[in-house]
Amino acid sequence: MRFKDIRALASVQGPARSVSERLSRRCYSVEDMRKLAAKRLPGSVFDYIEGGGEDEASLKRNRSSFDDWAFLPKWGSVEHLDLGSTLLRGPVAMPLTLSPTGGTRLFHPDGETAVARAALEAGVPYGLAHMSTTTMEDVSAATPGLRRWFNIEPTADKGLLQAVLDRVSNAGYEALLVNVDCRAIGHRERDYRNGFTAPPSIKPKTVIEGALHPRWALGFLAHDAIAFPNLDAEIPEGPLSSSPDMWRTLLAGSYEPTDWDDIRDLRSRWNGPIILKGVVNPNDAVIAAGLGIDAIQVSNHGGRQLDHMASPLDVLPDIAEKAAGRLEIIVDGGIRRGSDVVKAIALGADACSIGRPYLYGLAAASQAGVAHVLKLFAAEITRTMMLLGVSTIQELREEGRELIRHRSESFPGTIPTLEAQMAYAETRSSR
């Protein structure tokens, strides 16, 4: 193509007039958004998003497990394709939620508010972290109509628990996301090397990285200091977020040991839906269903906790079989494509949840970046369903297990072997 042809093509397309348009012309996948985020953030901050526990085997397995499953499309018309579904008795525009992530304003000063507004625009629920850097009340005020969930840690301190529940209810959150995989904090070696310790350690390389990323540094310095206001509670010791133990609480864990009795007590105190986040053992799913828990989020905390764990997708079929429809199942971990969402639903999930992908979008372009990531997922889910031969999420749930195979499984007898296909081709060519 000659230069004048390129110039003519550019004039037809016209200049990108908004951030959204520029992203649509530059970022065609979550991986593209990841690369853009890596350019915008200092290396140590990007590592905080990317890192996992110890050798990061769980982190790698989360992603590779999706490659173990292959699609078997069916032939037939696909009419009125619809991504809409229900989750916790409410509508969602697609079977996707945004998982809670702590310290979000570290990646962009607009933080949780930008994420929540993008979720509202896309019609998907947003889980706000207990360790968020924006108050639950401010997020609620900024997003009327959003399906908001709040993430808490189970605690044996009933006074503190009730104070948190009252505040969450008053702020208009419909459901609780309860972590059950944080009895200790994973050994995240990237963070130790970068000074993300308790308390934080400012190293020379931290200063240099900030200087090399002036846009991020100016945004960080021009706004209020990072704090964790949802930790404040009416307790005798005063606001937790300003106490000397705040960083120990955040990074090392300080909650008293809890058990199923505490989950039972929580169920009696909270009238709305409860999702247990971090369930990976099929037997725990059965116990949760017996306690009246509404949903579980099958998760290994993005590979940031116990290393060498099975991936959520590895255990999903067994969990779905044992749960037997008595509670809803959300899956997170390693989800980067709409096709990943389709695979999880075909294997028994009701929805998927993402964390790192929307943080890439936030770091790259604030609310517009998160919105672009969600648009990518919607387009990819749509395209995958179309090519797979299903029209609705309900149809995918009902027929999904016939449309997907693990590489260890034998394929149906109706599908000829490669040798048989080659022999047939030779027969045809000789005619």
C-alpha positions as CSV (number, residue, x, y, z in Angstrom):
1,M,0.0,0.0,0.0
2,R,1.4,3.4,-1.0
3,F,1.7,6.3,1.5
4,K,-1.1,8.3,-0.2
5,D,-3.4,5.2,0.1
6,I,-2.6,5.0,3.8
7,R,-3.3,8.7,4.2
8,A,-6.6,8.4,2.4
9,L,-7.7,5.4,4.6
10,A,-6.9,7.5,7.7
11,S,-9.0,10.4,6.4
12,V,-11.9,8.0,5.9
13,Q,-11.7,6.7,9.4
14,G,-11.1,10.1,10.8
15,P,-9.2,11.0,14.0
16,A,-10.2,9.2,17.2
17,R,-12.1,11.9,19.2
18,S,-12.5,10.2,22.5
19,V,-10.6,7.8,24.8
20,S,-13.1,5.1,24.0
21,E,-12.5,5.5,20.3
22,R,-8.8,5.4,20.7
23,L,-9.0,2.2,22.8
24,S,-11.3,0.6,20.2
25,R,-8.7,1.2,17.5
26,R,-5.7,0.2,19.6
27,C,-6.7,-2.5,22.1
28,Y,-8.4,-5.6,20.6
29,S,-8.0,-7.9,23.6
30,V,-7.5,-7.9,27.4
31,E,-3.8,-8.7,26.6
32,D,-3.6,-5.4,24.7
33,M,-5.0,-3.6,27.7
34,R,-2.6,-5.4,30.0
35,K,0.4,-4.1,27.9
36,L,-1.0,-0.6,28.0
37,A,-1.4,-0.8,31.7
38,A,2.2,-2.0,32.0
39,K,3.4,1.1,30.2
40,R,1.3,3.4,32.4
41,L,2.3,2.0,35.8
42,P,5.6,1.8,37.7
43,G,6.9,-1.7,37.6
44,S,6.4,-2.4,41.3
45,V,2.8,-1.3,41.1
46,F,2.1,-3.4,38.0
47,D,3.7,-6.3,39.9
48,Y,1.2,-5.9,42.7
49,I,-1.6,-6.6,40.1
50,E,0.3,-9.4,38.4
51,G,1.9,-11.3,41.2
52,G,1.0,-14.5,42.8
53,G,2.0,-16.6,45.8
54,E,5.5,-18.2,46.1
55,D,6.4,-19.8,42.7
56,E,3.2,-18.6,41.1
57,A,2.2,-22.1,40.1
58,S,-1.4,-21.5,41.0
59,L,-1.4,-18.3,39.0
60,K,-0.1,-20.1,35.9
61,R,-2.4,-23.1,36.3
62,N,-5.4,-20.7,36.4
63,R,-4.7,-19.7,32.9
64,S,-3.5,-23.0,31.4
65,S,-6.5,-24.9,32.6
66,F,-8.7,-23.2,30.1
67,D,-6.4,-24.5,27.3
68,D,-7.3,-28.1,28.4
69,W,-10.9,-27.7,27.1
70,A,-11.9,-27.7,23.4
71,F,-15.2,-26.7,21.9
72,L,-17.4,-29.0,19.8
73,P,-19.7,-26.6,17.9
74,K,-23.1,-27.8,16.7
75,W,-24.7,-27.0,13.4
76,G,-28.0,-25.1,13.3
77,S,-29.4,-21.6,13.2
78,V,-28.6,-19.1,15.9
79,E,-31.4,-16.7,16.3
80,H,-32.0,-13.7,18.7
81,L,-28.6,-14.2,20.5
82,D,-28.9,-12.9,24.0
83,L,-26.2,-12.7,26.7
84,G,-28.7,-11.7,29.4
85,S,-29.1,-13.9,32.5
86,T,-30.0,-13.9,36.1
87,L,-27.8,-14.0,39.2
88,L,-28.9,-14.0,42.8
89,R,-32.5,-13.5,41.6
90,G,-31.6,-10.3,39.7
91,P,-30.9,-9.6,36.0
92,V,-27.4,-9.2,34.5
93,A,-26.6,-8.1,31.0
94,M,-24.1,-10.9,30.7
95,P,-22.9,-13.6,33.0
96,L,-20.0,-11.6,34.4
97,T,-19.2,-9.8,37.7
98,L,-16.4,-7.6,38.9
99,S,-14.5,-9.1,41.8
100,P,-13.4,-7.0,44.8
101,T,-9.8,-5.7,44.6
102,G,-8.0,-3.8,47.4
103,G,-6.0,-0.6,47.0
104,T,-7.7,0.3,43.7
105,R,-6.7,4.0,43.7
106,L,-3.1,2.9,43.6
107,F,-3.6,2.1,40.0
108,H,-5.6,5.2,39.0
109,P,-6.8,8.1,41.2
110,D,-10.4,7.6,40.1
111,G,-10.3,4.1,41.7
112,E,-13.4,2.2,42.7
113,T,-15.8,4.9,41.6
114,A,-14.6,4.6,38.0
115,V,-14.9,0.8,38.1
116,A,-18.4,1.0,39.6
117,R,-19.6,3.4,37.0
118,A,-18.3,1.2,34.2
119,A,-20.1,-1.8,35.8
120,L,-23.3,0.2,35.9
121,E,-23.0,1.1,32.3
122,A,-22.4,-2.5,31.3
123,G,-25.2,-3.9,33.5
124,V,-23.0,-6.2,35.7
125,P,-22.6,-6.5,39.5
126,Y,-19.6,-5.0,41.2
127,G,-18.1,-6.3,44.4
128,L,-16.5,-3.6,46.5
129,A,-13.5,-4.7,48.7
130,H,-13.5,-4.2,52.4
131,M,-9.9,-3.0,51.7
132,S,-11.1,-0.5,49.1
133,T,-9.7,3.0,49.0
134,T,-13.1,4.7,48.6
135,T,-15.9,4.5,51.2
136,M,-18.8,2.2,50.5
137,E,-21.1,5.2,50.9
138,D,-19.3,7.2,48.2
139,V,-19.4,4.3,45.7
140,S,-23.1,3.9,46.4
141,A,-23.9,7.6,46.0
142,A,-22.0,7.6,42.7
143,T,-23.8,4.6,41.2
144,P,-27.6,4.6,41.8
145,G,-29.0,1.5,40.1
146,L,-25.8,-0.6,40.3
147,R,-26.0,-4.1,41.7
148,R,-23.5,-3.6,44.5
149,W,-22.0,-6.4,46.6
150,F,-19.7,-5.9,49.6
151,N,-16.7,-8.1,50.4
152,I,-15.9,-8.9,54.1
153,E,-13.7,-11.2,56.0
154,P,-15.5,-13.6,58.5
155,T,-14.7,-12.6,62.1
156,A,-15.5,-14.1,65.4
157,D,-15.8,-10.6,66.9
158,K,-19.6,-10.2,66.8
159,G,-19.6,-6.6,67.8
160,L,-17.3,-5.6,64.9
161,L,-19.3,-7.9,62.6
162,Q,-22.6,-6.3,63.4
163,A,-21.2,-2.8,63.0
164,V,-19.9,-3.7,59.5
165,L,-23.2,-5.3,58.5
166,D,-25.3,-2.4,59.6
167,R,-23.0,0.0,57.7
168,V,-23.2,-2.2,54.5
169,S,-27.0,-2.4,54.7
170,N,-27.4,1.3,55.3
171,A,-25.2,2.0,52.2
172,G,-27.5,0.0,50.0
173,Y,-25.4,-3.2,49.2
174,E,-27.6,-6.1,48.2
175,A,-25.2,-9.0,48.9
176,L,-22.2,-10.0,50.9
177,L,-19.0,-11.6,49.4
178,V,-17.4,-13.4,52.3
179,N,-13.8,-14.4,51.9
180,V,-13.0,-18.0,53.2
181,D,-9.5,-18.3,51.8
182,C,-7.6,-15.6,53.8
183,R,-6.8,-17.4,57.1
184,A,-3.2,-16.2,56.3
185,I,-1.9,-14.0,53.6
186,G,0.1,-15.7,50.8
187,H,3.8,-15.2,50.4
188,R,3.9,-12.8,47.5
189,E,7.6,-12.5,46.8
190,R,7.3,-9.8,44.1
191,D,5.7,-7.5,46.7
192,Y,8.5,-8.1,49.2
193,R,11.1,-7.3,46.6
194,N,9.3,-4.1,45.7
195,G,8.8,-2.9,49.2
196,F,5.0,-3.7,49.5
197,T,5.6,-4.8,53.1
198,A,4.0,-4.0,56.5
199,P,4.7,-1.1,56.7
200,P,5.6,-0.1,53.1
201,S,9.3,0.2,52.3
202,I,10.3,3.0,50.0
203,K,13.3,1.9,48.0
204,P,15.5,3.9,45.5
205,K,14.0,2.0,42.6
206,T,10.5,3.1,43.8
207,V,11.5,6.7,43.4
208,I,13.1,6.1,40.0
209,E,10.0,4.3,38.7
210,G,7.8,7.1,39.8
211,A,10.0,9.6,38.0
212,L,9.8,7.5,34.8
213,H,6.0,7.4,35.0
214,P,5.2,11.1,35.5
215,R,1.5,10.8,34.6
216,W,1.0,8.1,37.3
217,A,3.1,10.0,39.8
218,L,1.3,13.3,39.3
219,G,-2.0,11.6,39.7
220,F,-0.9,9.8,42.8
221,L,0.5,13.0,44.4
222,A,-2.3,15.3,43.4
223,H,-5.0,13.3,45.2
224,D,-5.7,12.2,48.8
225,A,-3.3,9.7,50.2
226,I,-4.2,6.0,49.9
227,A,-6.3,5.0,52.9
228,F,-8.8,2.2,53.7
229,P,-11.8,3.9,55.0
230,N,-14.1,0.9,55.1
231,L,-11.9,-0.5,57.9
232,D,-13.2,2.2,60.2
233,A,-15.7,0.9,62.7
234,E,-17.2,1.9,66.0
235,I,-14.8,0.0,68.2
236,P,-13.1,1.1,71.5
237,E,-9.7,1.3,69.9
238,G,-10.8,3.8,67.4
239,P,-10.7,3.8,63.5
240,L,-8.8,0.8,62.3
241,S,-7.6,2.6,59.2
242,S,-5.6,5.1,61.3
243,S,-4.3,2.7,63.9
244,P,-0.7,1.4,64.0
245,D,-2.0,-2.1,63.2
246,M,-3.6,-1.0,59.9
247,W,-0.9,-2.4,57.7
248,R,-0.6,-5.6,59.7
249,T,-4.3,-6.0,59.2
250,L,-4.1,-5.3,55.5
251,L,-1.1,-7.4,54.6
252,A,-0.6,-10.0,57.3
253,G,-4.1,-10.7,58.5
254,S,-5.4,-10.2,62.0
255,Y,-8.9,-11.8,62.1
256,E,-9.7,-14.3,64.8
257,P,-10.1,-17.9,63.6
258,T,-13.6,-18.7,62.3
259,D,-15.5,-21.9,61.3
260,W,-18.8,-23.0,59.9
261,D,-20.6,-21.8,63.1
262,D,-19.5,-18.3,62.3
263,I,-20.9,-18.6,58.7
264,R,-24.1,-19.9,60.2
265,D,-24.2,-16.9,62.6
266,L,-23.6,-14.6,59.7
267,R,-26.5,-16.2,57.8
268,S,-28.8,-15.4,60.7
269,R,-27.6,-11.7,60.8
270,W,-27.8,-10.8,57.1
271,N,-31.1,-10.9,55.3
272,G,-29.7,-10.6,51.8
273,P,-27.8,-13.0,49.6
274,I,-24.4,-14.4,50.8
275,I,-21.7,-15.5,48.5
276,L,-18.8,-17.5,49.9
277,K,-15.7,-16.5,48.0
278,G,-12.8,-18.9,47.9
279,V,-14.6,-22.3,47.9
280,V,-12.6,-25.0,46.0
281,N,-13.5,-28.2,47.8
282,P,-16.7,-29.8,46.6
283,N,-17.6,-30.9,50.1
284,D,-17.5,-27.3,51.3
285,A,-20.0,-26.5,48.6
286,V,-22.4,-29.1,50.0
287,I,-22.0,-27.7,53.5
288,A,-22.6,-24.1,52.3
289,A,-25.8,-25.2,50.5
290,G,-27.0,-26.8,53.7
291,L,-26.5,-23.6,55.6
292,G,-28.6,-21.6,53.2
293,I,-25.8,-19.8,51.5
294,D,-27.0,-18.4,48.2
295,A,-23.9,-18.8,46.1
296,I,-20.2,-19.7,46.1
297,Q,-17.4,-18.1,44.2
298,V,-15.0,-20.9,43.2
299,S,-11.7,-19.1,43.5
300,N,-8.1,-19.6,44.6
301,H,-7.8,-15.8,45.1
302,G,-6.2,-15.3,41.7
303,G,-3.3,-17.5,42.6
304,R,-2.2,-15.1,45.3
305,Q,-2.7,-17.3,48.4
306,L,-1.9,-21.0,48.6
307,D,0.5,-22.0,45.8
308,H,0.1,-25.2,43.8
309,M,-3.6,-25.3,44.1
310,A,-6.0,-26.7,41.6
311,S,-7.4,-24.1,39.4
312,P,-11.1,-23.1,39.8
313,L,-11.8,-24.6,36.4
314,D,-10.2,-27.9,37.5
315,V,-12.7,-28.4,40.3
316,L,-15.8,-26.7,38.7
317,P,-17.4,-29.9,37.3
318,D,-17.2,-31.8,40.6
319,I,-18.5,-28.8,42.5
320,A,-21.4,-28.3,40.1
321,E,-22.3,-32.0,40.4
322,K,-22.3,-32.0,44.2
323,A,-24.0,-28.6,44.5
324,A,-26.8,-30.0,42.3
325,G,-28.4,-26.7,41.7
326,R,-28.9,-25.9,45.4
327,L,-26.8,-22.7,45.1
328,E,-25.4,-20.6,42.3
329,I,-21.8,-20.9,41.2
330,I,-19.5,-18.0,40.2
331,V,-16.0,-18.8,38.9
332,D,-12.9,-16.6,38.8
333,G,-9.2,-17.1,38.1
334,G,-7.4,-16.8,34.8
335,I,-10.4,-15.5,32.8
336,R,-9.1,-13.3,29.9
337,R,-11.4,-14.1,27.1
338,G,-15.1,-14.3,26.4
339,S,-14.5,-17.9,25.4
340,D,-13.2,-18.6,28.9
341,V,-16.6,-17.4,30.2
342,V,-18.4,-19.7,27.8
343,K,-16.3,-22.7,28.8
344,A,-17.0,-22.1,32.5
345,I,-20.7,-21.9,32.0
346,A,-20.7,-25.0,29.8
347,L,-19.0,-26.8,32.8
348,G,-21.6,-25.7,35.3
349,A,-21.0,-22.1,36.4
350,D,-23.8,-19.5,36.5
351,A,-21.4,-16.7,35.9
352,C,-17.7,-15.7,35.9
353,S,-15.9,-12.9,37.7
354,I,-12.8,-10.9,36.7
355,G,-10.3,-8.9,38.7
356,R,-7.0,-8.3,36.9
357,P,-8.6,-7.6,33.5
358,Y,-10.6,-4.6,34.8
359,L,-7.6,-3.3,36.7
360,Y,-5.7,-3.2,33.5
361,G,-8.5,-1.1,32.0
362,L,-8.5,1.2,35.0
363,A,-4.8,1.7,34.9
364,A,-4.8,2.3,31.2
365,A,-7.7,4.8,30.9
366,S,-9.9,5.0,34.1
367,Q,-13.6,4.4,33.6
368,A,-13.3,4.3,29.8
369,G,-10.6,1.6,30.2
370,V,-12.8,-0.6,32.4
371,A,-15.8,0.0,30.0
372,H,-13.6,-1.1,27.1
373,V,-12.6,-4.3,28.8
374,L,-16.3,-5.1,29.5
375,K,-17.2,-4.4,25.9
376,L,-14.4,-6.8,24.8
377,F,-15.9,-9.6,27.0
378,A,-19.4,-8.9,25.7
379,A,-18.2,-9.1,22.1
380,E,-16.2,-12.2,22.6
381,I,-18.9,-14.1,24.5
382,T,-21.3,-13.1,21.7
383,R,-18.9,-14.3,19.0
384,T,-18.1,-17.6,20.8
385,M,-21.8,-18.4,21.3
386,M,-22.5,-17.7,17.7
387,L,-19.8,-20.0,16.5
388,L,-20.6,-22.6,19.0
389,G,-24.2,-22.7,17.9
390,V,-26.1,-21.5,21.0
391,S,-28.5,-18.6,21.3
392,T,-28.9,-18.0,25.0
393,I,-27.0,-18.4,28.3
394,Q,-29.7,-20.8,29.4
395,E,-29.2,-22.9,26.3
396,L,-25.5,-22.9,26.9
397,R,-26.1,-24.2,30.5
398,E,-28.4,-26.9,29.3
399,E,-26.4,-28.2,26.4
400,G,-22.9,-27.0,27.3
401,R,-21.4,-30.4,28.4
402,E,-22.1,-31.7,24.9
403,L,-20.3,-28.8,23.4
404,I,-17.0,-29.1,25.2
405,R,-14.4,-31.8,25.8
406,H,-11.4,-32.1,28.0
407,R,-8.2,-33.2,26.2
408,S,-8.1,-36.3,28.5
409,E,-11.6,-37.4,27.4
410,S,-12.4,-39.5,24.3
411,F,-14.5,-37.7,21.8
412,P,-17.9,-38.9,20.7
413,G,-18.0,-41.8,18.3
414,T,-19.9,-39.6,15.8
415,I,-16.7,-37.6,15.3
416,P,-14.2,-39.5,13.0
417,T,-10.6,-39.9,14.0
418,L,-7.9,-38.0,12.1
419,E,-7.0,-41.3,10.3
420,A,-10.5,-41.8,9.2
421,Q,-10.8,-38.3,8.0
422,M,-7.6,-38.7,5.9
423,A,-8.8,-42.0,4.5
424,Y,-12.1,-40.4,3.5
425,A,-10.3,-37.4,1.9
426,E,-8.1,-39.8,-0.2
427,T,-11.2,-41.7,-1.3
428,R,-12.9,-38.5,-2.5
429,S,-9.7,-37.3,-4.3
430,S,-9.5,-40.6,-6.3
431,R,-13.0,-40.3,-7.7
